[in-house]
Structure formats: C-alpha cells, structure tokens
Amino acid sequence: MRLAYLGTPEAAVPPLRAVVDAGHDVALVVSQADKKRGRGGALVPSPVKAAATDLGIPVTSRVLDVVDAGVDLGVVVAFGRLIKPEVLDRVPMINVHFSLLPRWRGAAPVERAILAGDAETGVDIMQLEEGLDTGPVYASRRVAIGAEETADELRARLVTIGTEMLVDILSAPLPTPVPQDGDPTYAAKLEAAELRIDWSRTAEEIARVVRLGSAWTTFRGARLRIVRARPTVGVLQPGRIDGLTVGTTKGVLELVEVQPEGKGRMPARAWANGAHWHPGDRLGT
C-alpha cells in the first residue's frame, strides 16, 4: 500500500520501521514540528522525524500535506494532534491506540491505566474519525499489567504488540470495524503536579505514581526522585522514615531505588546510609 504515516514520539518509531520493512510505500511522514531542547535551545527533530529522515522518507509538520500525497491510507501512532475533518474526508486513516477502547481515550492511556490500578489494558487498531478516539475498532488485543510494571516497561510491550498487529492488518484488505462498546473514560495528559508524592495517600496509590517515572518528594529541602518502590504492610505516620520504609495513610512504601537532587540513580539503601537519619525525619516536608 501507499501510505502516509503520522507519529511523533519514540513509541511511534518501531511501527514506522516495521511498515517500511513489510514493503509498504510510505510516501510521507507527518510529525510534530522541531522543538528547542537543551541549554543552547537548539531545534531537535522528533524521534519519528529523525527515523523518517534516516529512511529517506519526506517529512512535514503540516497534516494537510497528506491530501496531496496520493496515498491509499494514513497510519496514525501517537501523533499528538487531532486530524481535521477535511483531511479525514479525503484520506481514510487508522490509529494504533494503547488501550482497550472506549476505556482511556486520549493522550495518556498507559499512565492512566496504571494510576487507576487497572489489571489489564491492551492495543486497539481503530478507524480514525473526528471525535477523540471514538472510531470503530478493526483489531484488539488484551494485555495484563504487571503488579510492579512501570509505564515505560508497559508501553514498550504495547508498542511491540501494536507493531505486530499493524503489520498484520495491513497485509490484507481492512476488515469491517466493530463499534466501541462500553462507558468511555478519558486519559487526560499527565500534569507535573501529579508526580509530586502526597504521603497522605495510601502506599498502593503512591506506588502507582512511582511507576509512572519522575515521581518525586523532598528531603531536607532538596528534591528526591523515587525511581522504584513497593507497597508493603506496616504502620508509620505519613512521610515518616524508618529504615527504607516511608509511612502513608495506609501501609508503608519500601524504597528500592532513588535519585537525590544533583546525583545519579542509586539503591535506596546506599542513599539511606549516607543520609544519616535523625529521629522524626520525614519526606515531603
């Protein structure tokens, strides 16, 4: 098939490469515009744009350019922008979405599934339409979420599965899609404030925040990133430290790996040994 491919982050790179390897003619890639990064403010291309350039595929940031690309189908993976009706009326599109629709429509389905304590999620390939992830579904696969699996680990598994599904569905005429069934929930973009640990929540809830990556608290006025932790049984006042455990409103959180401000990641025990506790020390003060 002659395709357009619309995607932006690293998670959208493996499907692009797989589609090309499968022999499809990707005539155009659409990705978000270059962004300034680093202290020098240099413009840096998105991971998908960098991959497309490496593959020798023309790249644009204008969705409307798809209309004149002469393609049979558009493939959308984590693009990050809604596609306007005037484009969808001219070019049919499918979307690889990392959830079991209609649960977790929107920008952050992997993170919201973990935060909600979902036991499973999955990958859907759906027909793109004007509404936010509302289109009927061509293919779906369920995936169990590991009890301590991080968002990055889960996303990597879903990308692998979604890539296989995409290549498979493009190898034959598209089947008849099935309308979504169930009550929709929305996966709003993760806000920075949600990653600051609130020790008045339960150990289970805090552990889910840690699994998202970049969860943080403070210790003696400095930021402390909690990289890995697990909930366990115990009783401590919220935020109170005892060895490698921290109190919450229900249960305690055992610290496994941390990153003090200005330093690299390290085992929690190594950090604790160098922190020299005082009676009554707390996190999050």
KEMIMI-646860 format. One line per 8 residues: number of its first residue (from 0); their letters; for each residue x, y, z of N, C-alpha, C, O. Coordinates in steps of 0.1 Angstrom, whole numbers, plus 5000, padded with zeros to 4 digits. Example, Ala and Ser with C-alpha at 12.3 -4.5 7.8 and 13.67 -1.06 7.14 Angstrom:
! KEMIMI-646860
0> as> 5132/4943/5078/5123/4955/5078/5132/4967/5078/5142/4967/5085 | 5128/4978/5071/5137/4989/5071/5129/5000/5079/5134/5011/5080
This chain:
! KEMIMI-646860
0> mrlaylgt> 5008/4988/5000/5000/5000/5000/5009/5012/5000/5020/5012/5005 | 5003/5023/4995/5010/5036/4995/5004/5043/5007/4992/5046/5008 | 5013/5047/5017/5008/5051/5030/5014/5065/5033/5024/5069/5028 | 5006/5072/5042/5012/5083/5050/5013/5078/5064/5004/5071/5069 | 5023/5083/5071/5025/5079/5085/5025/5091/5094/5033/5100/5091 | 5017/5091/5104/5016/5103/5113/5020/5099/5127/5013/5091/5133 | 5031/5104/5133/5035/5100/5146/5046/5109/5151/5052/5117/5143 | 5049/5109/5164/5059/5118/5169/5069/5112/5179/5081/5114/5176
8> peaavppl> 5065/5105/5190/5075/5101/5200/5082/5088/5196/5079/5082/5186 | 5091/5084/5205/5099/5072/5203/5090/5060/5201/5093/5051/5194 | 5079/5060/5208/5070/5048/5207/5064/5046/5193/5060/5035/5190 | 5064/5057/5185/5059/5055/5171/5069/5052/5161/5066/5050/5149 | 5082/5050/5165/5093/5047/5156/5092/5032/5152/5093/5029/5140 | 5091/5022/5161/5091/5008/5157/5080/5005/5147/5083/4998/5137 | 5068/5010/5148/5057/5007/5138/5061/5013/5125/5059/5007/5114 | 5067/5025/5124/5071/5031/5111/5081/5022/5104/5080/5019/5093
16> ravvdagh> 5092/5018/5112/5102/5009/5106/5096/4996/5101/5100/4991/5091 | 5087/4990/5109/5081/4978/5106/5073/4978/5093/5073/4969/5085 | 5065/4989/5091/5057/4991/5079/5066/4992/5067/5063/4986/5057 | 5077/4999/5068/5086/5000/5057/5093/4987/5054/5094/4983/5042 | 5097/4979/5065/5103/4966/5063/5093/4956/5056/5097/4947/5050 | 5080/4958/5059/5070/4950/5053/5067/4952/5038/5060/4945/5032 | 5074/4963/5033/5073/4965/5019/5063/4976/5014/5061/4978/5002 | 5057/4982/5024/5048/4993/5020/5055/5006/5016/5066/5008/5021
24> dvalvvsq> 5049/5013/5008/5055/5026/5003/5050/5037/5011/5039/5042/5010 | 5058/5041/5021/5055/5053/5029/5059/5065/5022/5071/5069/5021 | 5049/5072/5016/5052/5083/5007/5055/5096/5015/5062/5105/5011 | 5049/5097/5027/5051/5109/5035/5049/5106/5050/5041/5098/5054 | 5058/5112/5058/5056/5112/5073/5053/5126/5078/5059/5136/5074 | 5043/5126/5087/5039/5138/5093/5042/5137/5108/5038/5128/5115 | 5050/5147/5113/5054/5147/5127/5053/5161/5133/5053/5171/5125 | 5053/5162/5146/5053/5175/5152/5065/5183/5148/5076/5177/5146
32> adkkrgrg> 5064/5196/5148/5075/5204/5144/5087/5203/5154/5085/5199/5166 | 5099/5206/5149/5111/5205/5157/5109/5214/5170/5102/5225/5169 | 5115/5210/5181/5113/5218/5193/5127/5221/5199/5137/5214/5196 | 5128/5233/5206/5140/5237/5212/5143/5228/5224/5134/5227/5233 | 5155/5223/5225/5159/5215/5237/5173/5218/5241/5181/5223/5234 | 5175/5216/5254/5189/5218/5259/5191/5232/5263/5183/5241/5260 | 5203/5235/5269/5206/5248/5273/5208/5258/5261/5205/5270/5262 | 5213/5253/5250/5215/5261/5239/5203/5264/5231/5203/5273/5222
40> galvpspv> 5192/5257/5234/5179/5260/5227/5180/5255/5212/5172/5261/5204 | 5188/5246/5209/5189/5241/5195/5176/5233/5191/5170/5227/5200 | 5172/5235/5179/5160/5228/5174/5163/5213/5172/5173/5210/5166 | 5155/5204/5178/5157/5190/5177/5145/5183/5171/5134/5186/5175 | 5147/5175/5161/5135/5168/5155/5129/5158/5164/5136/5153/5173 | 5116/5155/5162/5110/5144/5169/5117/5131/5166/5123/5129/5155 | 5115/5120/5174/5121/5107/5171/5116/5102/5158/5123/5095/5150 | 5103/5104/5155/5097/5099/5142/5103/5106/5130/5106/5100/5120
48> kaaatdlg> 5105/5119/5132/5111/5127/5120/5125/5122/5118/5129/5120/5107 | 5133/5120/5129/5146/5115/5128/5147/5102/5121/5155/5099/5112 | 5138/5093/5124/5137/5079/5118/5133/5080/5104/5139/5073/5095 | 5124/5089/5100/5119/5090/5087/5131/5096/5078/5133/5091/5067 | 5138/5105/5083/5149/5111/5076/5160/5100/5073/5165/5099/5062 | 5162/5092/5083/5172/5081/5082/5167/5071/5071/5175/5065/5064 | 5154/5070/5070/5148/5060/5060/5147/5067/5046/5143/5060/5036 | 5149/5080/5045/5148/5087/5032/5134/5090/5029/5131/5091/5017
56> ipvtsrvl> 5125/5092/5039/5111/5095/5036/5109/5110/5038/5113/5115/5048 | 5102/5116/5029/5099/5131/5031/5091/5133/5044/5082/5125/5047 | 5094/5144/5051/5087/5147/5064/5081/5161/5063/5087/5170/5058 | 5070/5162/5069/5063/5175/5070/5057/5176/5084/5055/5166/5091 | 5054/5189/5088/5046/5190/5101/5032/5195/5098/5024/5197/5107 | 5029/5196/5085/5015/5200/5081/5007/5188/5077/5010/5181/5068 | 4996/5186/5085/4987/5174/5083/4981/5175/5069/4979/5165/5062 | 4978/5187/5065/4971/5189/5052/4979/5184/5040/4973/5181/5030
64> dvvdagvd> 4992/5183/5042/5000/5178/5031/4997/5164/5027/5000/5159/5016 | 4990/5156/5036/4987/5143/5033/4977/5142/5022/4977/5132/5014 | 4968/5152/5020/4958/5152/5010/4964/5151/4996/4958/5145/4987 | 4976/5157/4994/4982/5158/4981/4993/5147/4979/5000/5148/4969 | 4994/5138/4989/5005/5128/4988/5001/5116/4980/5010/5107/4977 | 4989/5115/4975/4985/5104/4967/4985/5090/4974/4989/5080/4968 | 4981/5090/4987/4982/5078/4995/4969/5071/4995/4958/5077/4994 | 4969/5058/4998/4957/5050/5000/4952/5051/5014/4940/5049/5016
72> lgvvvafg> 4961/5053/5024/4957/5052/5038/4967/5060/5046/4979/5060/5043 | 4962/5065/5057/4970/5071/5067/4971/5063/5079/4961/5057/5084 | 4983/5061/5085/4985/5053/5097/4990/5063/5108/4999/5070/5106 | 4982/5063/5119/4985/5073/5130/4989/5065/5142/4982/5056/5147 | 5001/5069/5148/5005/5063/5160/5011/5074/5169/5021/5080/5166 | 5004/5077/5180/5009/5087/5190/5013/5100/5183/5024/5105/5185 | 5004/5105/5174/5008/5117/5167/5007/5129/5176/5016/5138/5175 | 4997/5130/5185/4996/5141/5194/4988/5153/5190/4987/5163/5197
80> rlikpevl> 4981/5152/5178/4972/5162/5174/4960/5156/5167/4960/5145/5162 | 4948/5163/5169/4936/5158/5162/4937/5161/5147/4943/5171/5143 | 4931/5152/5139/4931/5153/5124/4918/5159/5120/4907/5155/5124 | 4919/5170/5113/4907/5178/5109/4898/5170/5100/4903/5162/5092 | 4885/5172/5100/4875/5165/5092/4878/5166/5077/4877/5157/5069 | 4883/5178/5072/4886/5180/5058/4897/5171/5053/4898/5167/5041 | 4906/5166/5062/4916/5157/5058/4910/5143/5059/4913/5135/5049 | 4903/5139/5069/4897/5126/5070/4887/5123/5059/4885/5112/5055
88> drvpminv> 4881/5134/5054/4871/5132/5043/4879/5128/5030/4873/5122/5021 | 4891/5131/5029/4899/5129/5017/4908/5116/5018/4911/5109/5008 | 4913/5114/5030/4922/5103/5032/4918/5094/5044/4918/5099/5055 | 4914/5082/5042/4910/5073/5053/4922/5070/5062/4933/5069/5057 | 4920/5069/5075/4931/5067/5084/4928/5057/5095/4916/5056/5099 | 4938/5050/5099/4937/5041/5111/4946/5045/5121/4956/5052/5119 | 4943/5042/5134/4951/5046/5145/4954/5035/5154/4945/5027/5158 | 4967/5033/5158/4971/5023/5168/4970/5030/5181/4978/5040/5184
96> hfsllprw> 4961/5025/5190/4959/5032/5203/4962/5022/5214/4958/5010/5214 | 4969/5027/5225/4974/5018/5235/4964/5017/5247/4968/5021/5258 | 4952/5012/5244/4943/5009/5255/4932/5000/5249/4932/4998/5237 | 4922/4996/5257/4911/4989/5253/4899/4998/5252/4892/5000/5262 | 4897/5004/5241/4886/5014/5239/4872/5008/5242/4870/4996/5238 | 4863/5016/5248/4864/5030/5250/4871/5035/5263/4870/5046/5266 | 4877/5025/5270/4884/5029/5282/4897/5036/5278/4905/5031/5270 | 4899/5047/5284/4912/5055/5282/4914/5061/5268/4924/5058/5262
104> rgaapver> 4904/5068/5264/4905/5076/5252/4914/5088/5256/4913/5093/5267 | 4923/5092/5246/4930/5105/5249/4945/5103/5250/4950/5093/5244 | 4952/5112/5256/4966/5114/5254/4975/5105/5263/4986/5102/5258 | 4970/5100/5274/4979/5093/5283/4973/5080/5288/4971/5078/5300 | 4969/5071/5278/4962/5059/5282/4970/5049/5291/4965/5043/5300 | 4983/5048/5288/4992/5039/5296/4993/5044/5311/4991/5036/5320 | 4996/5057/5312/4997/5062/5326/4984/5062/5334/4984/5058/5345 | 4973/5065/5327/4960/5065/5334/4956/5050/5338/4950/5049/5349
112> ailagdae> 4959/5041/5330/4956/5027/5334/4964/5023/5346/4958/5016/5355 | 4976/5027/5347/4984/5023/5359/4979/5031/5371/4977/5025/5382 | 4977/5044/5370/4972/5052/5381/4958/5046/5386/4956/5047/5398 | 4950/5041/5377/4937/5036/5382/4938/5022/5388/4928/5017/5393 | 4949/5016/5387/4951/5003/5392/4944/4992/5383/4941/4981/5388 | 4943/4995/5370/4937/4985/5361/4946/4972/5361/4958/4973/5361 | 4939/4961/5360/4946/4948/5359/4951/4945/5345/4960/4937/5343 | 4944/4951/5335/4948/4949/5321/4945/4961/5313/4938/4970/5317
120> tgvdimql> 4952/4961/5302/4950/4971/5292/4951/4964/5278/4948/4953/5277 | 4956/4971/5268/4957/4964/5255/4960/4974/5244/4964/4985/5246 | 4958/4969/5232/4961/4977/5220/4949/4975/5211/4944/4964/5208 | 4944/4987/5206/4933/4987/5196/4938/4993/5183/4945/5003/5184 | 4934/4988/5172/4936/4995/5159/4922/4999/5154/4913/4990/5152 | 4920/5012/5153/4907/5017/5150/4906/5026/5138/4917/5031/5134 | 4894/5028/5134/4892/5038/5123/4892/5052/5129/4885/5054/5138 | 4900/5060/5123/4901/5074/5128/4889/5082/5123/4885/5082/5111
128> eegldtgp> 4883/5089/5132/4872/5098/5129/4874/5111/5137/4883/5113/5144 | 4865/5121/5135/4867/5134/5140/4867/5134/5156/4875/5142/5161 | 4860/5126/5162/4859/5125/5177/4872/5120/5182/4880/5114/5175 | 4875/5122/5195/4887/5118/5202/4886/5103/5205/4880/5099/5214 | 4893/5095/5197/4894/5081/5198/4880/5074/5199/4878/5065/5207 | 4871/5079/5191/4858/5073/5191/4854/5063/5180/4844/5057/5180 | 4864/5061/5171/4861/5053/5159/4859/5038/5162/4864/5034/5172 | 4853/5031/5153/4851/5017/5154/4865/5009/5153/4874/5015/5148
136> vyasrrva> 4865/4997/5159/4878/4990/5161/4879/4979/5151/4870/4971/5149 | 4891/4978/5144/4894/4967/5135/4900/4955/5142/4897/4944/5138 | 4908/4958/5152/4915/4947/5159/4918/4951/5173/4921/4963/5175 | 4918/4941/5182/4921/4944/5196/4928/4932/5203/4925/4921/5200 | 4937/4936/5212/4944/4925/5219/4945/4930/5234/4950/4941/5237 | 4942/4921/5243/4943/4924/5257/4956/4920/5263/4963/4911/5258 | 4961/4928/5273/4974/4927/5278/4973/4929/5294/4968/4939/5298 | 4978/4919/5301/4978/4920/5316/4989/4930/5320/4999/4931/5314
144> igaeetad> 4986/4938/5330/4996/4948/5336/5002/4942/5348/4996/4937/5357 | 5016/4941/5348/5023/4936/5359/5022/4944/5371/5020/4956/5370 | 5022/4938/5383/5020/4944/5396/5030/4956/5398/5026/4966/5404 | 5042/4954/5394/5052/4964/5396/5057/4970/5382/5067/4977/5382 | 5050/4968/5372/5055/4972/5358/5054/4987/5357/5044/4993/5361 | 5064/4993/5352/5065/5008/5350/5057/5011/5338/5055/5003/5329 | 5054/5024/5336/5048/5029/5324/5057/5027/5312/5052/5023/5301 | 5070/5029/5313/5079/5027/5302/5080/5012/5298/5080/5009/5286
152> elrarlvt> 5080/5003/5308/5080/4989/5305/5067/4985/5298/5068/4977/5289 | 5056/4989/5303/5043/4985/5298/5042/4991/5283/5037/4984/5274 | 5046/5004/5282/5045/5010/5268/5053/5002/5258/5049/5000/5247 | 5065/4998/5262/5074/4990/5253/5067/4977/5249/5068/4974/5237 | 5061/4971/5258/5053/4958/5254/5042/4961/5245/5040/4954/5235 | 5034/4972/5248/5023/4975/5239/5028/4979/5225/5021/4976/5215 | 5039/4986/5224/5044/4990/5211/5048/4978/5203/5045/4977/5191 | 5054/4968/5209/5058/4956/5202/5045/4949/5197/5045/4944/5186
160> igtemlvd> 5035/4948/5206/5023/4941/5202/5016/4949/5191/5011/4943/5181 | 5015/4962/5193/5008/4970/5183/5015/4970/5170/5008/4971/5159 | 5028/4970/5170/5035/4969/5157/5032/4956/5149/5030/4956/5137 | 5032/4945/5157/5028/4932/5150/5014/4933/5145/5011/4928/5134 | 5005/4939/5153/4991/4939/5148/4989/4948/5136/4982/4945/5127 | 4997/4959/5135/4996/4968/5124/5001/4962/5111/4994/4963/5101 | 5012/4955/5112/5018/4949/5100/5008/4938/5095/5006/4936/5083 | 5002/4931/5105/4992/4920/5101/4980/4926/5094/4976/4921/5084
168> ilsaplpt> 4975/4937/5100/4962/4942/5094/4964/4949/5081/4955/4949/5073 | 4976/4954/5078/4979/4960/5065/4983/4950/5054/4984/4953/5043 | 4984/4937/5058/4988/4927/5049/4976/4922/5041/4977/4914/5031 | 4964/4926/5044/4951/4922/5037/4942/4934/5037/4944/4944/5044 | 4931/4933/5029/4921/4944/5030/4916/4946/5044/4914/4936/5051 | 4913/4958/5048/4909/4961/5061/4895/4954/5064/4886/4954/5056 | 4894/4947/5076/4881/4941/5079/4871/4951/5083/4874/4963/5084 | 4859/4947/5084/4848/4956/5089/4850/4960/5103/4851/4951/5112
176> pvpqdgdp> 4851/4972/5107/4854/4976/5121/4841/4974/5129/4830/4975/5124 | 4843/4972/5142/4833/4970/5152/4831/4982/5161/4841/4987/5166 | 4819/4987/5162/4818/4999/5171/4822/4996/5185/4821/4985/5190 | 4828/5007/5192/4832/5005/5206/4820/5003/5215/4809/5008/5212 | 4822/4995/5225/4811/4991/5234/4815/4993/5249/4826/4988/5253 | 4808/5001/5256/4811/5003/5270/4811/5018/5273/4809/5027/5264 | 4813/5021/5286/4813/5035/5290/4827/5041/5288/4837/5035/5293 | 4828/5052/5281/4842/5058/5279/4848/5064/5291/4841/5070/5299
184> tyaaklea> 4861/5063/5292/4868/5071/5302/4879/5078/5294/4883/5074/5284 | 4884/5089/5300/4893/5098/5293/4907/5099/5300/4908/5101/5312 | 4917/5097/5292/4931/5097/5297/4937/5111/5295/4944/5113/5285 | 4934/5120/5304/4940/5134/5302/4955/5133/5303/4961/5125/5310 | 4961/5143/5297/4976/5144/5297/4980/5145/5312/4974/5152/5319 | 4991/5139/5315/4996/5139/5329/5002/5153/5332/5009/5159/5325 | 4997/5158/5343/5002/5171/5348/5014/5169/5357/5015/5159/5364 | 5023/5179/5357/5035/5178/5365/5032/5176/5380/5039/5169/5387
192> aelridws> 5022/5183/5384/5018/5182/5399/5014/5168/5403/5015/5165/5415 | 5009/5160/5394/5005/5147/5397/5017/5138/5401/5015/5127/5407 | 5029/5142/5397/5041/5134/5400/5047/5137/5414/5057/5130/5418 | 5042/5147/5420/5047/5150/5434/5040/5141/5444/5027/5141/5444 | 5047/5134/5451/5041/5124/5460/5034/5130/5472/5040/5139/5479 | 5022/5126/5474/5014/5130/5485/5014/5119/5495/5007/5109/5493 | 5021/5120/5506/5023/5109/5516/5010/5106/5524/5010/5097/5531 | 5000/5115/5522/4987/5112/5529/4978/5102/5521/4968/5099/5526
200> rtaeeiar> 4983/5098/5509/4976/5088/5502/4981/5074/5506/4990/5073/5515 | 4975/5064/5501/4979/5050/5505/4991/5046/5498/4995/5052/5488 | 4998/5036/5504/5011/5031/5498/5008/5026/5484/5017/5027/5476 | 4997/5019/5482/4994/5013/5469/4992/5025/5459/4997/5023/5448 | 4985/5035/5462/4983/5047/5453/4997/5053/5450/4999/5057/5438 | 5005/5055/5460/5018/5062/5458/5027/5053/5449/5034/5058/5440 | 5026/5040/5451/5034/5031/5443/5031/5032/5428/5039/5031/5419 | 5018/5034/5425/5014/5036/5411/5020/5049/5406/5024/5049/5394
208> vvrlgsaw> 5020/5060/5413/5026/5072/5409/5041/5070/5406/5046/5075/5395 | 5048/5062/5414/5062/5060/5412/5064/5052/5399/5074/5054/5392 | 5055/5043/5396/5056/5035/5384/5055/5043/5371/5059/5039/5360 | 5050/5056/5372/5049/5064/5360/5063/5070/5356/5064/5074/5344 | 5072/5070/5365/5085/5076/5362/5085/5091/5367/5075/5098/5365 | 5096/5096/5372/5097/5110/5376/5089/5114/5388/5087/5126/5391 | 5084/5104/5396/5078/5108/5409/5088/5113/5418/5099/5109/5419 | 5084/5123/5426/5094/5130/5435/5088/5135/5448/5075/5136/5449
216> ttfrgarl> 5096/5137/5457/5093/5142/5470/5104/5151/5474/5113/5154/5466 | 5104/5155/5487/5116/5163/5492/5121/5157/5504/5114/5151/5512 | 5134/5160/5507/5141/5156/5519/5150/5167/5523/5160/5170/5516 | 5148/5173/5535/5156/5184/5540/5157/5195/5529/5168/5201/5527 | 5146/5198/5523/5145/5209/5514/5150/5206/5500/5149/5215/5491 | 5156/5194/5497/5161/5191/5484/5151/5181/5477/5145/5173/5484 | 5150/5181/5464/5142/5172/5457/5148/5158/5457/5160/5156/5455 | 5140/5148/5459/5144/5134/5459/5134/5126/5450/5122/5125/5452
224> rivrarpt> 5140/5121/5439/5131/5113/5429/5131/5099/5434/5141/5093/5438 | 5119/5094/5435/5117/5079/5438/5116/5072/5425/5106/5073/5418 | 5126/5064/5422/5126/5057/5410/5118/5044/5410/5110/5041/5401 | 5121/5036/5421/5113/5023/5423/5110/5022/5437/5118/5025/5446 | 5098/5017/5440/5093/5015/5454/5082/5004/5453/5076/5002/5443 | 5079/4998/5465/5068/4989/5465/5060/4990/5478/5066/4993/5488 | 5047/4989/5477/5039/4990/5490/5041/4977/5498/5042/4966/5493 | 5041/4979/5511/5042/4967/5520/5034/4970/5533/5029/4981/5534
232> vgvlqpgr> 5033/4960/5541/5025/4961/5554/5033/4969/5564/5045/4966/5566 | 5027/4977/5572/5033/4984/5582/5025/4997/5586/5016/5000/5580 | 5029/5003/5597/5023/5015/5602/5033/5025/5606/5041/5023/5615 | 5032/5037/5599/5041/5048/5602/5033/5061/5598/5024/5060/5590 | 5035/5071/5605/5029/5084/5602/5032/5088/5587/5044/5085/5583 | 5023/5094/5580/5026/5098/5566/5039/5106/5565/5040/5116/5571 | 5048/5101/5556/5060/5108/5554/5072/5104/5563/5083/5107/5560 | 5069/5098/5574/5079/5094/5584/5088/5083/5579/5083/5074/5573
240> idgltvgt> 5101/5084/5581/5110/5075/5576/5115/5065/5587/5117/5069/5598 | 5115/5052/5583/5121/5042/5592/5128/5032/5584/5122/5024/5577 | 5142/5033/5584/5150/5025/5575/5147/5028/5561/5150/5039/5556 | 5142/5018/5553/5139/5020/5539/5124/5022/5536/5120/5022/5525 | 5117/5023/5547/5102/5025/5545/5098/5039/5549/5104/5045/5557 | 5087/5043/5542/5081/5056/5545/5066/5054/5548/5059/5046/5541 | 5061/5061/5558/5047/5060/5562/5038/5066/5552/5041/5076/5545 | 5026/5061/5551/5015/5066/5543/5002/5065/5551/5003/5061/5563
248> tkgvlelv> 4991/5069/5546/4979/5069/5553/4974/5054/5555/4966/5051/5564 | 4979/5045/5547/4975/5031/5548/4987/5023/5542/4990/5023/5530 | 4994/5015/5551/5006/5008/5547/5018/5016/5546/5017/5028/5549 | 5029/5010/5543/5042/5018/5541/5047/5015/5528/5044/5005/5521 | 5056/5024/5523/5062/5023/5510/5077/5019/5512/5084/5027/5519 | 5081/5008/5507/5095/5004/5507/5103/5010/5496/5099/5008/5484 | 5113/5019/5498/5121/5025/5488/5131/5014/5482/5138/5008/5490 | 5132/5014/5469/5141/5004/5463/5152/5012/5455/5164/5008/5456
256> evqpegkg> 5149/5022/5448/5158/5030/5441/5154/5044/5441/5143/5048/5439 | 5164/5053/5443/5161/5068/5444/5171/5076/5436/5182/5070/5431 | 5169/5088/5434/5178/5098/5428/5178/5111/5435/5169/5119/5433 | 5188/5113/5444/5188/5126/5451/5191/5137/5441/5197/5135/5430 | 5187/5149/5445/5189/5161/5436/5204/5163/5433/5212/5163/5442 | 5207/5164/5420/5221/5167/5416/5230/5154/5415/5242/5155/5413 | 5224/5142/5417/5231/5130/5417/5224/5120/5408/5213/5122/5403 | 5231/5109/5406/5226/5098/5397/5217/5089/5405/5216/5090/5417
264> rmparawa> 5211/5080/5398/5202/5070/5405/5211/5060/5413/5222/5057/5410 | 5205/5056/5424/5213/5047/5433/5203/5038/5441/5191/5042/5443 | 5208/5027/5446/5199/5019/5455/5195/5027/5467/5203/5035/5472 | 5183/5025/5472/5178/5033/5483/5186/5031/5495/5188/5040/5503 | 5192/5019/5497/5200/5016/5509/5212/5024/5509/5216/5029/5519 | 5219/5026/5497/5231/5034/5496/5227/5049/5500/5235/5055/5507 | 5216/5054/5495/5212/5067/5498/5209/5068/5513/5213/5078/5520 | 5202/5059/5519/5198/5059/5533/5211/5059/5542/5211/5066/5552
272> ngahwhpg> 5221/5051/5538/5233/5050/5546/5240/5063/5547/5247/5067/5556 | 5239/5071/5536/5246/5084/5536/5238/5096/5540/5243/5107/5542 | 5225/5093/5543/5216/5104/5547/5216/5107/5562/5213/5118/5566 | 5221/5098/5570/5222/5100/5584/5209/5105/5591/5207/5117/5594 | 5199/5095/5592/5186/5099/5597/5187/5106/5611/5196/5103/5619 | 5178/5114/5614/5176/5120/5627/5162/5115/5631/5153/5113/5623 | 5160/5113/5644/5146/5109/5649/5136/5119/5644/5137/5131/5645 | 5125/5114/5638/5114/5122/5633/5116/5127/5619/5108/5135/5614
280> drlgt> 5127/5124/5612/5129/5128/5598/5117/5123/5589/5111/5113/5592 | 5114/5132/5580/5102/5129/5571/5106/5132/5557/5115/5140/5554 | 5098/5126/5548/5099/5130/5534/5087/5139/5531/5076/5137/5536 | 5089/5149/5522/5078/5157/5518/5075/5169/5527/5065/5175/5526 | 5084/5172/5536/5082/5184/5545/5084/5196/5537/5083/5207/5543
